[in-house]
Amino acid sequence: MRMVENDVRIRSMVRQDMPELLRLMEGIVKFERGTDFRFTEAELLHRGFGERPEFGAFVADRGDSMLAGMAVHYEIPLMHTLRPLLMMKWLFVDPDVRGRGIGRRLMGRMARHAMDTGHERFCWFVLKDNAPAQAFYKGVDAAPDPDWDRWQLGAEAIAHLAADG
């Protein structure tokens, strides 16, 4: 059966989504050339539905116990504006259902969530060499942050710097 855009319902994640959410997360981490994927269903349940949830997600429900995509989000609580910053950790649509408007609908749900929770903006990271994602985001009127680049300290640099402190 061929799935079409209207067959997919965008909704908030529920506990029963954890196996599929885990599959999608592993898919994007592999795509991003990440290694050492450690999430488990139990960890996702704890972090997403525990006493103080650390993340939320909107999912593209295919209606057949499979998810077609996800938009995972979290907040950075302390900003100089005294307002939290909404971050989108991952936007991912299964490769076999791309081009059907699912990613745009997930972004639209993220935008509604931002408005509903009083955020004037939300942010995310994009791999520098992911031209299709960059084109997609430009297509929804997003733009790279002109002021910030992501920086990091690796394990060796942390050890060296800690020894100096």
C-alpha positions as CSV (number, residue, x, y, z in Angstrom):
1,M,0.0,0.0,0.0
2,R,1.4,3.4,-1.0
3,M,1.4,5.9,1.8
4,V,0.4,9.4,0.9
5,E,0.8,12.6,3.0
6,N,-2.8,12.5,4.2
7,D,-2.3,9.0,5.7
8,V,0.1,10.6,8.2
9,R,-1.0,12.2,11.4
10,I,1.3,14.6,13.2
11,R,1.0,14.3,17.0
12,S,2.9,14.4,20.3
13,M,4.9,11.3,21.2
14,V,3.3,8.7,23.6
15,R,5.0,6.0,25.6
16,Q,4.1,3.4,23.0
17,D,6.2,5.2,20.4
18,M,9.5,4.5,22.1
19,P,10.5,1.5,19.9
20,E,9.8,3.5,16.7
21,L,11.3,6.7,18.1
22,L,14.4,4.8,19.0
23,R,14.6,3.4,15.4
24,L,14.3,6.9,13.9
25,M,16.9,8.4,16.4
26,E,19.3,5.7,15.5
27,G,18.6,6.4,11.8
28,I,19.5,10.1,12.1
29,V,22.6,9.4,14.2
30,K,23.9,7.0,11.6
31,F,23.1,9.6,8.8
32,E,25.0,12.2,10.8
33,R,28.0,9.8,11.0
34,G,27.6,9.5,14.7
35,T,28.9,6.5,16.6
36,D,28.4,4.8,19.9
37,F,24.5,5.1,19.9
38,R,23.5,4.3,23.5
39,F,19.8,5.1,23.8
40,T,17.5,2.3,24.9
41,E,13.7,2.3,25.1
42,A,14.0,2.4,28.9
43,E,16.2,5.5,28.7
44,L,13.9,7.2,26.3
45,L,10.9,6.5,28.6
46,H,12.8,7.8,31.6
47,R,14.1,11.0,29.8
48,G,10.9,11.7,28.0
49,F,8.2,10.8,30.5
50,G,10.0,10.9,33.9
51,E,9.3,13.3,36.7
52,R,11.1,16.1,34.9
53,P,11.0,15.3,31.1
54,E,14.1,16.3,29.3
55,F,12.7,16.2,25.8
56,G,9.6,16.0,23.8
57,A,8.8,14.9,20.2
58,F,6.2,15.3,17.6
59,V,5.9,12.2,15.4
60,A,4.5,11.5,12.0
61,D,2.2,8.5,12.7
62,R,1.5,6.3,9.7
63,G,-1.4,4.6,11.3
64,D,0.2,1.1,11.0
65,S,2.2,1.1,14.3
66,M,5.1,2.7,12.3
67,L,6.4,6.3,12.5
68,A,7.4,8.1,9.3
69,G,9.3,10.8,11.0
70,M,10.0,12.9,14.1
71,A,10.9,16.3,15.4
72,V,12.6,16.0,18.8
73,H,12.8,19.1,20.9
74,Y,14.1,20.4,24.3
75,E,14.6,23.7,26.1
76,I,17.7,25.4,27.2
77,P,16.3,26.9,30.5
78,L,18.7,29.7,31.3
79,M,19.2,32.5,28.7
80,H,20.2,36.1,29.2
81,T,16.7,37.1,28.1
82,L,15.2,35.3,31.1
83,R,13.2,33.1,28.6
84,P,14.1,29.6,27.7
85,L,15.3,28.8,24.2
86,L,13.5,26.1,22.3
87,M,15.9,23.7,20.5
88,M,15.0,21.1,17.9
89,K,17.5,18.3,18.4
90,W,16.5,16.2,15.4
91,L,14.1,16.4,12.4
92,F,14.1,13.1,10.6
93,V,11.8,11.6,8.0
94,D,12.3,8.0,6.8
95,P,14.0,8.1,3.4
96,D,11.3,6.0,1.8
97,V,8.6,8.6,2.5
98,R,10.5,11.8,1.9
99,G,9.2,14.3,-0.6
100,R,5.6,14.0,0.7
101,G,5.4,17.0,2.9
102,I,6.0,15.2,6.2
103,G,9.0,17.2,7.2
104,R,7.2,20.5,6.5
105,R,4.3,19.3,8.6
106,L,6.6,18.4,11.4
107,M,8.3,21.8,11.2
108,G,4.8,23.4,11.2
109,R,4.0,21.5,14.4
110,M,7.2,22.7,15.9
111,A,6.3,26.3,15.0
112,R,2.9,25.9,16.6
113,H,4.5,24.5,19.7
114,A,6.9,27.5,19.8
115,M,4.0,29.9,19.6
116,D,1.9,28.0,22.2
117,T,4.8,28.0,24.7
118,G,5.8,31.6,24.2
119,H,8.9,31.1,22.2
120,E,9.7,33.8,19.6
121,R,12.1,31.4,17.8
122,F,13.5,27.9,17.9
123,C,16.9,26.8,16.8
124,W,18.7,23.6,15.5
125,F,22.0,22.5,14.0
126,V,22.6,21.3,10.5
127,L,25.6,19.4,9.2
128,K,27.7,21.7,7.0
129,D,27.7,19.3,4.1
130,N,23.9,18.4,4.3
131,A,22.8,20.5,1.3
132,P,19.4,18.9,1.0
133,A,18.5,19.7,4.6
134,Q,19.8,23.3,4.1
135,A,17.6,23.7,1.0
136,F,14.6,22.3,2.9
137,Y,15.1,24.7,5.8
138,K,15.5,27.6,3.4
139,G,12.2,26.5,1.9
140,V,10.4,27.1,5.2
141,D,12.0,30.5,5.5
142,A,14.7,29.5,8.0
143,A,18.2,30.9,7.8
144,P,21.6,30.1,9.4
145,D,22.4,32.0,12.5
146,P,24.7,34.8,11.4
147,D,26.2,35.3,14.9
148,W,27.0,31.8,16.2
149,D,29.0,28.7,15.2
150,R,29.0,25.6,17.3
151,W,32.4,25.0,19.1
152,Q,33.5,22.0,21.2
153,L,36.2,20.6,23.4
154,G,37.0,16.9,22.8
155,A,38.1,14.5,25.5
156,E,41.9,15.1,25.0
157,A,41.4,18.9,25.1
158,I,39.2,18.6,28.2
159,A,41.9,16.5,30.0
160,H,44.6,19.0,29.0
161,L,42.6,22.0,30.1
162,A,41.5,20.4,33.4
163,A,45.1,19.6,34.2
164,D,45.9,23.4,33.9
165,G,43.0,24.3,36.2
